[in-house]
Amino acid sequence: MALPKRRHSHTRGAKRRTHYKFAVPMVVNCSHCEQPKLPHHVCPNCGYYNGKPVITPKEK
């Protein structure tokens, strides 16, 4: 297996990592309470998923 003869500079490594970015999570409105939530997840505000109650949310 080949090994590098010289060390790569910090700039060269940083150029390779320029595309490592965090993706912004998609947010949709709940169909029951209209609060923002992640798609395909139970709404943390009302506890509904796909128009049906799934969990009882915690009281704050």
N, C-alpha and C positions, 0 to 999 in steps of 0.2 A: 504494500500500500504506500502511495506517495505521501511524503511529508513536506511541508513548506520549508524552504531554506532560510527565509527571512520572515521576520514578524510583519504582519499587516498593520498599517497605521490605524488609528482611531477613526480618521475620516473615511477610510476605505470600508471599515466595518459599518459605519453609520450610513454610508451610501447604500449598502446592501439592505439595511433595515428601514429604509424610508417608507416602505409600503406596509409596515406593521402598524396598523391603526385599529382603534376600537370602533366597532360599529355602533351607531346610535340605535337603541332599542325602539322597535315600533310600538306605538301606543294607540289603542282604539278606545272608543267610548263604550261603556257597558250598555247593553240594550235595555236593562231594567232600571238602573238609577242614573245613567248618563255620566258616571264618573270615569276618569281615565283608568285603563287597566291594560295588561299585556294580552295580546291575542292568544286564544286557546288556553286561557287560564281562568280559574274561578275568580270572580270579582272580590277583592278583599274588603270592599265597602259594604256590599249587600249580601254576598255569599251565593249569588246566582251564577249558573253556567248554562248556556244554551236555553235560556228562558225558564229554567227550573231551579228551585232552591236546592243547593247541594250541602252547604255548611251554614252554621249560624255564626256570624261574625262576632268577634270579641268586642265588648263595650269598652270605650276609651275613657 
